[in-house]
Amino acid sequence: MLRKDTLNQAQKLVCGLRDEEYGNPENNFATIAGLWNEYLKKKPQERGETVLNAADIAAMMILLKVARISSGHSKADNWVDIAGYAACGGELETKERIKMDELCDGKPVIKCH
């Protein structure tokens, strides 16, 4: 697809169909911002910074879908997307826990203490 085709398709979506489905972007983005800000408030900080991992992004994408559903014009694919993000996030969280259990400064946990 050429750039102009991509831009034309994007214009059709953001200036038409998406507005009809979820309301104007400003309101939807404000809802997403509110949900993401609440989520980020709960994240632990390292050296004064919030550190996100891949599972956090899956959770935040779920919140994006929740914001779309809250517009009152939900589509079934939002629920499918939530299930997909949840499955990916759960797998990522499991992999991260296994990684943390197996390694401590690059060495097996048994030898770390």
N, C-alpha and C positions, 0 to 999 in steps of 0.2 A: 504494500500500500504506500502510495506517495504521501509526503508531508501534507500537501493540501487536502488529500482525501481524509487523512487522520484528523486534521483540524475541522474539516467540514462535518465529519461524523461527530466529533466532540461538540461542536456548536449545536447540532441537532439534539444531542442528548442534554446538554446543560441549559439550553435555552428553550427546551420543549418538554420532552418526556420526563426527565428527572425533576423538573419543577412541578409537573403535574403529580408525580408519584410521591415526592418527599417534601414539597414546599420549596421556597427559595433557598439557595445555598447558604445565605447569611444565617438564616434561622437554624438550618440543619447543622451547619458548622459550629454555631454557638452551642447547640445541644451536645455535639461531640466534644467540644472543648470542655464543657462542664463535667461530662462523664470522665474524660481523660484526666482532668485536673484532680478530681476526687480520687481516681485510681493512683495517680502519681504521689498524692499526699501520703499514701499508705506505704509506699516503697521505702525500704531502708536506704540510707545514704552512705556512700563511701567517700571520705575526705570532702564532705560538704556537697557532693554531687549525687544526683539520682542516677543510678546505673540500671539500664534496662537490658534484659536478655531476650532471646528469641521468643520464649514463652510469654513474656510480657507483651510483645507485639501481637501475638495471637489473641491474648486477652483484650487488648485495646481495639483490635479489629472487631472482636465480638461486641464491644461497646459501641463501635461505629454502627454496626448492624442494629443494635438496640435503639440507637438514636433514629435510624431510618424507620424502624418499626413504630417508634413512638409518634411519628408524624401522622399516624392514622391511615396511611395508605400503603400498608405493608404488602409485600409480595411473598409468595412461598419461597422463592430463592433466597430471601434474607435468612429464613430459618435453616435452609440447607447450608448456606454459607456459615452460619453460626456453628452448626454441627461439624462442618469441615474444620473451622478454626479451632474448635474445642478438641477435636481429634488430634490435630497437629500440635496444639499447645500441650496437651496431655503427654504426647510422645516426647516432645522437646523437654518437658519438665522431668520425665522419667530418665531420659538420657543424661540430663544435667545432674540429677541426683546420683546416678550410677557413676558418672565421671567424678563427682566430688567424693563419693565413697571409695573409689579406687585409687585416687591420687591425692597426695598431699605434697606440695612442692615437687611434683614430678616423680614421687616415690610411692610405693604401695602404703596404704594407711597403717598397716601393722608396724612398719618400720619408722613411722613419723614421730612417735612419742617416746 
